[in-house]
Amino acid sequence: MDAHLFRTGLVTLILLVALSGTGLTFTVPDNIDLNTKGKLYEQFSFNHAKHIQLTKECADCHHHTTGTLVEDPNCVRCHRNSGETKTVACRGCHSSDPFSAATLKEISVSQKKYHLDKPGLKAAMHQNCLGCHSKKNGPTGCQDCHRRTKEGDSFYNSGPFAPKNKPASGGHGGH
């Protein structure tokens, strides 16, 4: 048996036994559909199970884990009495539309709020994924993880919307 697979199974078993008496129950999905409302790129299935095997630590990707108290010193300053975390989904904290009137109003009302610079959902996911993928030679190209839609090709002037004529030599398109 592969040593990595054995350790992963052993850690899982220990966690299940440890949590069985706590009343905590949560499921960890094997796959997660991301970009479900994407316009420029298609929805894609994120292989969560594979990433769990690669990282071995939930905190490598998530700020916190389900059923635990906040531990990060920056977070504890305000969230000391917040209780256990109920969700670890990015969309639980990061807005899918960070420049909407509702989100901007929330920020303007809370001038002393620590999270004024919190990135939107798309930015948070890309920062997290690309940061790790760059270090570990994972895919980093836009279409390595999700395919562009017809609307995306139009927006980026690519695919069937790519310019057909090459610009004249001499720069500035022959102007």
HELIX and SHEET records of a PDB file:
HELIX    1   1 ALA A    3  SER A   20  1                                  18    
HELIX    2   2 HIS A   48  THR A   55  1                                   8    
HELIX    3   3 CYS A   58  ASP A   60  5                                   3    
HELIX    4   4 PRO A   73  HIS A   79  1                                   7    
HELIX    5   5 CYS A   90  GLY A   92  5                                   3    
HELIX    6   6 ALA A  101  VAL A  109  1                                   9    
HELIX    7   7 TYR A  114  ASP A  117  5                                   4    
HELIX    8   8 LEU A  121  LYS A  135  1                                  15    
HELIX    9   9 CYS A  142  CYS A  145  1                                   4    
HELIX   10  10 LYS A  150  PHE A  155  1                                   6    
HELIX   11  11 GLY A  159  PHE A  161  5                                   3    
HELIX   12  12 HIS A  172  GLY A  174  5                                   3    
SHEET    1   A 2 ASN A  31  LEU A  34  0                                        
SHEET    2   A 2 PHE A  44  ASN A  47 -1                                        
END                                                                             
